[in-house]
């Protein structure tokens, strides 16, 4: 009577091992074959008296207050509430500020500067 019980336990162990292997394979396969690009929300990583740094996907951008003066008097909460409604577009709703990402990467190509008070 011990033999059928041992055989049953062996079959169960094999089945559990098979299911575990299948689940692990599908988890790894599924996570490595995700479609599209993982995009995280923009995040303010540092604020100083000179400007602030914004992490956009895997790129960190510096926004110096000298070149972006309308952010100078913003609170950290206002700076941190930034949206990325399109790949090359950032929006701060509490400040009603829209910026092209290219204007941050290459401010010299966008010579108009706000006349906001410093």
N, CA and C atoms as an extended XYZ file, in Angstrom:
354
Properties=species:S:1:pos:R:3:atomname:S:1:resname:S:1:resid:I:1 pbc="F F F"
N         0.821       -1.187        0.000 N   UNK     1
C         0.000        0.000        0.000 CA  UNK     1
C         0.862        1.247        0.000 C   UNK     1
N         2.064        1.099        0.479 N   UNK     2
C         2.977        2.229        0.509 CA  UNK     2
C         3.422        2.613       -0.892 C   UNK     2
N         3.522        1.641       -1.767 N   UNK     3
C         3.982        1.897       -3.125 CA  UNK     3
C         3.071        2.858       -3.889 C   UNK     3
N         1.738        2.643       -3.923 N   UNK     4
C         0.876        3.588       -4.633 CA  UNK     4
C         0.932        4.992       -4.014 C   UNK     4
N         1.037        5.072       -2.689 N   UNK     5
C         1.129        6.370       -2.020 CA  UNK     5
C         2.426        7.066       -2.416 C   UNK     5
N         3.530        6.344       -2.425 N   UNK     6
C         4.810        6.922       -2.828 CA  UNK     6
C         4.764        7.386       -4.285 C   UNK     6
N         4.123        6.560       -5.131 N   UNK     7
C         4.000        6.902       -6.547 CA  UNK     7
C         3.164        8.172       -6.709 C   UNK     7
N         2.080        8.281       -5.918 N   UNK     8
C         1.224        9.462       -5.977 CA  UNK     8
C         1.997       10.698       -5.544 C   UNK     8
N         2.766       10.598       -4.460 N   UNK     9
C         3.568       11.727       -3.996 CA  UNK     9
C         4.630       12.117       -5.031 C   UNK     9
N         5.205       11.104       -5.665 N   UNK    10
C         6.199       11.374       -6.707 CA  UNK    10
C         5.537       12.098       -7.888 C   UNK    10
N         4.370       11.654       -8.304 N   UNK    11
C         3.646       12.290       -9.413 CA  UNK    11
C         3.282       13.737       -9.063 C   UNK    11
N         2.832       13.945       -7.822 N   UNK    12
C         2.487       15.301       -7.378 CA  UNK    12
C         3.726       16.184       -7.380 C   UNK    12
N         4.847       15.690       -6.900 N   UNK    13
C         6.092       16.465       -6.873 CA  UNK    13
C         6.534       16.841       -8.282 C   UNK    13
N         6.421       15.888       -9.208 N   UNK    14
C         6.789       16.159      -10.600 CA  UNK    14
C         5.871       17.236      -11.175 C   UNK    14
N         4.558       17.118      -10.894 N   UNK    15
C         3.590       18.085      -11.419 CA  UNK    15
C         3.848       19.481      -10.834 C   UNK    15
N         4.124       19.568       -9.531 N   UNK    16
C         4.422       20.862       -8.904 CA  UNK    16
C         5.687       21.460       -9.510 C   UNK    16
N         6.705       20.635       -9.688 N   UNK    17
C         7.948       21.121      -10.285 CA  UNK    17
C         7.699       21.617      -11.704 C   UNK    17
N         6.879       20.866      -12.453 N   UNK    18
C         6.564       21.264      -13.827 CA  UNK    18
C         5.813       22.601      -13.833 C   UNK    18
N         4.811       22.751      -12.952 N   UNK    19
C         4.035       23.994      -12.895 CA  UNK    19
C         4.913       25.169      -12.481 C   UNK    19
N         5.803       24.950      -11.522 N   UNK    20
C         6.704       26.006      -11.082 CA  UNK    20
C         7.624       26.441      -12.219 C   UNK    20
N         8.174       25.441      -12.914 N   UNK    21
C         9.051       25.747      -14.048 CA  UNK    21
C         8.281       26.493      -15.129 C   UNK    21
N         7.057       26.060      -15.423 N   UNK    22
C         6.234       26.715      -16.443 CA  UNK    22
C         5.927       28.157      -16.038 C   UNK    22
N         5.532       28.346      -14.766 N   UNK    23
C         5.193       29.688      -14.285 CA  UNK    23
C         6.416       30.596      -14.343 C   UNK    23
N         7.587       30.094      -13.914 N   UNK    24
C         8.810       30.886      -13.939 CA  UNK    24
C         9.173       31.245      -15.378 C   UNK    24
N         9.063       30.285      -16.291 N   UNK    25
C         9.377       30.514      -17.700 CA  UNK    25
C         8.446       31.578      -18.285 C   UNK    25
N         7.156       31.459      -18.022 N   UNK    26
C         6.208       32.425      -18.577 CA  UNK    26
C         6.355       33.798      -17.950 C   UNK    26
N         6.709       33.865      -16.679 N   UNK    27
C         6.947       35.161      -16.038 CA  UNK    27
C         8.136       35.851      -16.686 C   UNK    27
N         9.237       35.117      -16.828 N   UNK    28
C        10.444       35.684      -17.441 CA  UNK    28
C        10.182       36.020      -18.903 C   UNK    28
N         9.564       35.092      -19.615 N   UNK    29
C         9.268       35.320      -21.024 CA  UNK    29
C         8.333       36.504      -21.191 C   UNK    29
N         7.306       36.562      -20.360 N   UNK    30
C         6.342       37.663      -20.457 CA  UNK    30
C         6.976       39.000      -20.129 C   UNK    30
N         7.823       39.049      -19.125 N   UNK    31
C         8.413       40.334      -18.754 CA  UNK    31
C         9.468       40.774      -19.750 C   UNK    31
N        10.102       39.835      -20.448 N   UNK    32
C        11.132       40.238      -21.400 CA  UNK    32
C        10.566       40.516      -22.778 C   UNK    32
N         9.301       40.166      -22.994 N   UNK    33
C         8.702       40.394      -24.297 CA  UNK    33
C         7.589       41.430      -24.240 C   UNK    33
N         7.640       42.336      -23.264 N   UNK    34
C         6.635       43.374      -23.177 CA  UNK    34
C         6.723       44.256      -24.408 C   UNK    34
N         5.585       44.624      -24.918 N   UNK    35
C         5.547       45.485      -26.078 CA  UNK    35
C         5.652       46.945      -25.651 C   UNK    35
N         6.216       47.771      -26.514 N   UNK    36
C         6.292       49.195      -26.238 CA  UNK    36
C         7.477       49.545      -25.372 C   UNK    36
N         7.497       50.790      -24.962 N   UNK    37
C         8.579       51.325      -24.151 CA  UNK    37
C         8.035       51.683      -22.784 C   UNK    37
N         8.765       51.341      -21.746 N   UNK    38
C         8.373       51.716      -20.402 CA  UNK    38
C         8.688       53.196      -20.225 C   UNK    38
N         7.670       53.957      -19.896 N   UNK    39
C         7.840       55.390      -19.719 CA  UNK    39
C         7.378       55.731      -18.318 C   UNK    39
N         8.253       56.358      -17.551 N   UNK    40
C         7.870       56.754      -16.216 CA  UNK    40
C         7.502       58.235      -16.225 C   UNK    40
N         6.754       58.633      -15.235 N   UNK    41
C         6.347       60.030      -15.118 CA  UNK    41
C         7.582       60.892      -14.857 C   UNK    41
N         7.581       62.122      -15.342 N   UNK    42
C         8.712       63.012      -15.047 CA  UNK    42
C         8.800       63.242      -13.543 C   UNK    42
N        10.018       63.379      -13.052 N   UNK    43
C        10.227       63.514      -11.609 CA  UNK    43
C        11.291       64.560      -11.329 C   UNK    43
N        10.985       65.506      -10.441 N   UNK    44
C        11.974       66.483       -9.999 CA  UNK    44
C        12.874       65.769       -8.995 C   UNK    44
N        14.179       65.740       -9.293 N   UNK    45
C        15.109       64.992       -8.445 CA  UNK    45
C        15.912       65.881       -7.503 C   UNK    45
N        16.017       67.178       -7.828 N   UNK    46
C        16.822       68.078       -6.994 CA  UNK    46
C        16.414       69.513       -7.275 C   UNK    46
N        16.356       70.316       -6.218 N   UNK    47
C        16.078       71.744       -6.356 CA  UNK    47
C        17.178       72.486       -5.604 C   UNK    47
N        17.738       73.506       -6.253 N   UNK    48
C        18.762       74.327       -5.612 CA  UNK    48
C        18.410       75.795       -5.843 C   UNK    48
N        19.137       76.710       -5.246 N   UNK    49
C        18.876       78.131       -5.510 CA  UNK    49
C        19.123       78.526       -6.976 C   UNK    49
N        19.782       77.669       -7.737 N   UNK    50
C        20.141       77.980       -9.119 CA  UNK    50
C        19.208       77.369      -10.153 C   UNK    50
N        18.417       76.361       -9.752 N   UNK    51
C        17.526       75.701      -10.690 CA  UNK    51
C        17.069       74.362      -10.147 C   UNK    51
N        16.536       73.542      -11.033 N   UNK    52
C        16.117       72.211      -10.600 CA  UNK    52
C        16.389       71.196      -11.696 C   UNK    52
N        16.490       69.932      -11.270 N   UNK    53
C        16.775       68.822      -12.167 CA  UNK    53
C        15.517       67.987      -12.306 C   UNK    53
N        15.265       67.600      -13.532 N   UNK    54
C        14.074       66.834      -13.849 CA  UNK    54
C        14.487       65.539      -14.528 C   UNK    54
N        14.038       64.414      -13.986 N   UNK    55
C        14.305       63.109      -14.592 CA  UNK    55
C        13.150       62.793      -15.530 C   UNK    55
N        13.466       62.659      -16.814 N   UNK    56
C        12.468       62.363      -17.834 CA  UNK    56
C        12.892       61.070      -18.511 C   UNK    56
N        12.164       60.001      -18.232 N   UNK    57
C        12.540       58.652      -18.654 CA  UNK    57
C        13.923       58.362      -18.072 C   UNK    57
N        14.955       58.236      -18.880 N   UNK    58
C        16.296       57.958      -18.349 CA  UNK    58
C        17.224       59.157      -18.500 C   UNK    58
N        16.668       60.310      -18.811 N   UNK    59
C        17.470       61.513      -19.045 CA  UNK    59
C        17.221       62.524      -17.931 C   UNK    59
N        18.294       63.074      -17.382 N   UNK    60
C        18.155       64.108      -16.371 CA  UNK    60
C        18.412       65.455      -17.025 C   UNK    60
N        17.453       66.358      -16.857 N   UNK    61
C        17.517       67.677      -17.479 CA  UNK    61
C        17.657       68.753      -16.409 C   UNK    61
N        18.508       69.728      -16.661 N   UNK    62
C        18.680       70.858      -15.753 CA  UNK    62
C        17.876       72.027      -16.277 C   UNK    62
N        17.100       72.638      -15.402 N   UNK    63
C        16.367       73.853      -15.738 CA  UNK    63
C        16.872       74.974      -14.837 C   UNK    63
N        17.888       75.718      -15.294 N   UNK    64
C        18.412       76.812      -14.475 CA  UNK    64
C        17.407       77.970      -14.425 C   UNK    64
N        17.253       78.573      -13.243 N   UNK    65
C        16.302       79.671      -13.094 CA  UNK    65
C        16.690       80.873      -13.962 C   UNK    65
N        17.963       81.022      -14.272 N   UNK    66
C        18.394       82.116      -15.130 CA  UNK    66
C        17.772       81.988      -16.528 C   UNK    66
N        17.653       80.776      -17.027 N   UNK    67
C        17.069       80.556      -18.350 CA  UNK    67
C        15.563       80.278      -18.298 C   UNK    67
N        15.076       79.842      -17.151 N   UNK    68
C        13.655       79.537      -16.976 CA  UNK    68
C        13.153       80.270      -15.733 C   UNK    68
N        13.121       81.624      -15.778 N   UNK    69
C        12.855       82.433      -14.577 CA  UNK    69
C        11.454       82.260      -13.992 C   UNK    69
N        10.489       81.803      -14.776 N   UNK    70
C         9.132       81.672      -14.261 CA  UNK    70
C         9.003       80.571      -13.223 C   UNK    70
N        10.033       79.749      -13.064 N   UNK    71
C        10.022       78.705      -12.035 CA  UNK    71
C        10.647       79.181      -10.715 C   UNK    71
N        11.317       80.315      -10.731 N   UNK    72
C        12.110       80.762       -9.577 CA  UNK    72
C        11.300       80.841       -8.279 C   UNK    72
N        10.094       81.333       -8.329 N   UNK    73
C         9.285       81.510       -7.114 CA  UNK    73
C         8.300       80.361       -6.876 C   UNK    73
N         8.378       79.344       -7.692 N   UNK    74
C         7.462       78.206       -7.536 CA  UNK    74
C         7.825       77.399       -6.295 C   UNK    74
N         6.820       76.818       -5.679 N   UNK    75
C         7.077       75.931       -4.538 CA  UNK    75
C         7.564       74.577       -5.069 C   UNK    75
N         8.122       73.787       -4.186 N   UNK    76
C         8.567       72.450       -4.579 CA  UNK    76
C         7.371       71.619       -5.046 C   UNK    76
N         6.226       71.772       -4.384 N   UNK    77
C         5.027       71.053       -4.823 CA  UNK    77
C         4.634       71.459       -6.240 C   UNK    77
N         4.711       72.749       -6.552 N   UNK    78
C         4.361       73.214       -7.892 CA  UNK    78
C         5.359       72.698       -8.932 C   UNK    78
N         6.643       72.714       -8.586 N   UNK    79
C         7.659       72.193       -9.507 CA  UNK    79
C         7.472       70.697       -9.733 C   UNK    79
N         7.124       69.993       -8.661 N   UNK    80
C         7.014       68.534       -8.722 CA  UNK    80
C         5.777       68.062       -9.460 C   UNK    80
N         4.779       68.902       -9.564 N   UNK    81
C         3.558       68.503      -10.272 CA  UNK    81
C         3.735       68.807      -11.760 C   UNK    81
N         4.451       67.922      -12.428 N   UNK    82
C         4.747       68.075      -13.854 CA  UNK    82
C         4.167       66.884      -14.605 C   UNK    82
N         3.586       67.178      -15.735 N   UNK    83
C         2.985       66.145      -16.567 CA  UNK    83
C         3.729       66.052      -17.893 C   UNK    83
N         3.620       64.901      -18.518 N   UNK    84
C         4.269       64.652      -19.811 CA  UNK    84
C         3.190       64.210      -20.804 C   UNK    84
N         2.351       65.163      -21.267 N   UNK    85
C         1.210       64.783      -22.103 CA  UNK    85
C         1.583       64.247      -23.483 C   UNK    85
N         2.794       64.541      -23.934 N   UNK    86
C         3.290       64.040      -25.220 CA  UNK    86
C         4.790       63.812      -25.069 C   UNK    86
N         5.393       62.991      -25.926 N   UNK    87
C         6.814       62.651      -25.768 CA  UNK    87
C         7.754       63.853      -25.655 C   UNK    87
N         7.493       64.913      -26.337 N   UNK    88
C         8.398       66.076      -26.309 CA  UNK    88
C         7.730       67.294      -25.692 C   UNK    88
N         6.840       67.068      -24.731 N   UNK    89
C         6.068       68.162      -24.147 CA  UNK    89
C         5.933       67.969      -22.646 C   UNK    89
N         6.222       69.013      -21.884 N   UNK    90
C         6.049       68.995      -20.434 CA  UNK    90
C         5.065       70.099      -20.049 C   UNK    90
N         4.282       69.829      -19.012 N   UNK    91
C         3.287       70.802      -18.574 CA  UNK    91
C         3.215       70.810      -17.053 C   UNK    91
N         3.291       72.016      -16.475 N   UNK    92
C         3.130       72.232      -15.046 CA  UNK    92
C         1.766       72.877      -14.848 C   UNK    92
N         0.722       72.111      -14.524 N   UNK    93
C        -0.636       72.655      -14.462 CA  UNK    93
C        -0.835       73.729      -13.399 C   UNK    93
N        -0.189       73.604      -12.254 N   UNK    94
C        -0.370       74.592      -11.193 CA  UNK    94
C         0.287       75.928      -11.542 C   UNK    94
N         1.236       75.904      -12.459 N   UNK    95
C         1.926       77.124      -12.886 CA  UNK    95
C         1.484       77.566      -14.281 C   UNK    95
N         0.708       76.721      -14.954 N   UNK    96
C         0.268       76.946      -16.326 CA  UNK    96
C         1.467       77.217      -17.242 C   UNK    96
N         2.457       76.334      -17.144 N   UNK    97
C         3.672       76.444      -17.956 CA  UNK    97
C         3.773       75.215      -18.850 C   UNK    97
N         3.926       75.474      -20.148 N   UNK    98
C         4.149       74.434      -21.155 CA  UNK    98
C         5.553       74.612      -21.697 C   UNK    98
N         6.293       73.528      -21.807 N   UNK    99
C         7.636       73.604      -22.387 CA  UNK    99
C         7.870       72.446      -23.341 C   UNK    99
N         8.550       72.745      -24.401 N   UNK   100
C         9.061       71.713      -25.282 CA  UNK   100
C        10.302       71.139      -24.612 C   UNK   100
N        10.463       69.834      -24.651 N   UNK   101
C        11.656       69.207      -24.071 CA  UNK   101
C        12.909       69.719      -24.791 C   UNK   101
N        12.790       69.983      -26.084 N   UNK   102
C        13.934       70.519      -26.842 CA  UNK   102
C        14.377       71.882      -26.318 C   UNK   102
N        13.456       72.685      -25.805 N   UNK   103
C        13.829       73.996      -25.261 CA  UNK   103
C        14.651       73.859      -23.982 C   UNK   103
N        14.518       72.728      -23.311 N   UNK   104
C        15.328       72.468      -22.114 CA  UNK   104
C        16.682       71.898      -22.527 C   UNK   104
N        16.667       70.982      -23.468 N   UNK   105
C        17.915       70.371      -23.937 CA  UNK   105
C        18.823       71.382      -24.635 C   UNK   105
N        18.214       72.286      -25.383 N   UNK   106
C        18.983       73.223      -26.196 CA  UNK   106
C        18.371       74.623      -26.087 C   UNK   106
N        18.522       75.282      -24.943 N   UNK   107
C        17.873       76.581      -24.739 CA  UNK   107
C        18.357       77.672      -25.705 C   UNK   107
N        19.574       77.547      -26.218 N   UNK   108
C        20.081       78.554      -27.157 CA  UNK   108
C        19.282       78.568      -28.460 C   UNK   108
N        18.648       77.472      -28.802 N   UNK   109
C        17.834       77.405      -30.017 CA  UNK   109
C        16.469       78.063      -29.815 C   UNK   109
N        16.157       78.407      -28.570 N   UNK   110
C        14.883       79.051      -28.225 CA  UNK   110
C        15.191       80.345      -27.478 C   UNK   110
N        15.563       81.409      -28.199 N   UNK   111
C        16.095       82.613      -27.558 CA  UNK   111
C        15.072       83.442      -26.780 C   UNK   111
N        13.781       83.224      -26.988 N   UNK   112
C        12.809       84.021      -26.254 CA  UNK   112
C        12.755       83.572      -24.807 C   UNK   112
N        12.910       84.532      -23.905 N   UNK   113
C        12.862       84.235      -22.474 CA  UNK   113
C        11.682       84.998      -21.893 C   UNK   113
N        11.010       84.378      -20.964 N   UNK   114
C         9.857       85.015      -20.323 CA  UNK   114
C        10.255       86.313      -19.682 C   UNK   114
N         9.335       87.246      -19.652 N   UNK   115
C         9.559       88.522      -18.982 CA  UNK   115
C         9.040       88.475      -17.551 C   UNK   115
N         8.897       87.268      -17.004 N   UNK   116
C         8.413       87.114      -15.637 CA  UNK   116
C         9.369       87.790      -14.674 C   UNK   116
N         8.778       88.311      -13.600 N   UNK   117
C         9.620       88.969      -12.594 CA  UNK   117
C        10.512       87.962      -11.911 C   UNK   117
N        11.722       88.400      -11.591 N   UNK   118
C        12.661       87.514      -10.879 CA  UNK   118
C        12.400       87.530       -9.423 C   UNK   118
